[in-house]
Amino acid sequence: MSEKRIKLIQDGLKCLDPIKMDIIDEGHLHVGHAGAKSGGHFKLYIVSEVFNGQSIINRHKLIYGKLDKLMKTEVHALSIKAVTPEEL
């Protein structure tokens, strides 16, 4: 299930032309949490030029917008680190 969800997240964010994208399943940290039954917990690290000139909040809004349907089904929680290539 985790691999499927990670693939769905990757597919949802392809349009941001990521230079690097790491998605870590953190579900094991939330065993027993009620929300864990309805979707997974993930940590996202993404590098993209699309984030140039955008605030952290706008970067997160952009990501959540691209994953909107998944956030209602497959993803319960998402921790985001979104940077530009210059911020590496």
Buried (B, 14 or more C-beta within 10 A) or exposed (E): EBEEBBEBBBEBBEEBEBBEBEBEBBBEEBEEEEEBEEBBBBBBBBBBEBBEEBEEEEBBEBBBEBBEEBBEEBBBBBEBBBBBEEEE
